[in-house]
C-alpha cells in the first residue's frame, strides 16, 4: 500500500473530514501540520501547485484536497490509488 501524506493546518474543517474519512476506511496516513511548520508551506505549494488545505498525496501523486479524496472514495478509485 502506498503511503498517504496529509498536509493540514489548524481549525480546518476539511482537514478534519479528510482524517475522518481515512480513519473510517482504515487507511493509515502521515499528517504534516503546516501551522506548526510554516517553512514547508512553500515546499507544499511547489510540490502540488496548491496552497489550500488539506492537500493529500498518495505515494508521490498529489490528489488534491478533501473534495477530491471524497470523489475518489465514492468512485471506488481510492483503493486503486493506494495499490498503484
C-alpha positions in Angstrom: 0.0 0.0 0.0 1.3 3.4 -0.9 1.9 6.0 1.8 -0.7 8.7 2.3 0.5 12.1 3.4 -2.0 14.6 4.6 -0.9 18.2 4.8 -3.1 20.1 7.3 -3.4 23.3 9.3 -5.3 24.3 12.4 -9.0 24.9 12.6 -9.6 23.3 9.2 -13.0 21.5 8.8 -11.9 19.9 5.5 -8.8 18.6 7.2 -10.9 17.1 9.9 -13.2 15.5 7.3 -10.3 14.0 5.4 -8.8 12.5 8.5 -12.2 11.1 9.5 -12.7 9.5 6.0 -9.3 7.9 6.0 -9.8 6.6 9.6 -13.3 5.2 8.6 -11.6 3.3 5.7 -8.8 2.1 8.0 -6.2 3.9 5.9 -3.1 5.0 7.8 -1.6 8.4 7.0 1.2 10.7 7.9 -0.1 14.1 9.0 2.1 17.2 8.5 0.5 20.1 10.2 1.9 23.2 8.5 0.5 25.5 11.2 3.5 24.2 13.2 5.9 24.2 10.2 5.4 27.3 8.1 8.6 26.9 6.1 7.1 23.8 4.5 4.1 25.7 3.0 6.3 26.9 0.1 7.5 23.3 -0.5 3.9 22.1 -0.5 2.9 24.7 -3.0 5.9 23.9 -5.2 5.1 20.2 -5.0 1.3 20.3 -5.5 0.7 23.7 -7.1 -1.9 24.4 -4.4 -1.8 26.3 -1.1 -5.2 25.3 0.3 -5.8 22.6 3.0 -5.8 19.8 3.2 -3.5 18.5 0.5 -3.4 14.8 0.1 -0.6 12.9 -1.6 -0.7 9.2 -2.2 2.7 7.8 -2.9 4.2 10.6 -5.0 0.9 11.6 -6.6 -0.9 14.7 -5.3 -4.6 14.0 -5.5 -5.9 17.3 -4.2 -8.0 18.1 -1.1 -10.9 16.6 0.7 -13.3 17.0 -2.2 -11.0 15.0 -4.5 -10.5 12.4 -1.8 -14.2 12.0 -1.3 -14.8 11.8 -5.0 -12.1 9.1 -5.3 -13.6 7.2 -2.4 -17.2 7.3 -3.9 -16.0 6.3 -7.3 -14.1 3.3 -5.9 -10.7 4.8 -7.1 -9.3 5.3 -3.6 -8.2 1.7 -3.2 -6.8 1.7 -6.7 -4.7 4.8 -5.9 -3.4 3.1 -2.7 -2.5 0.0 -4.6 -0.9 1.5 -7.6 
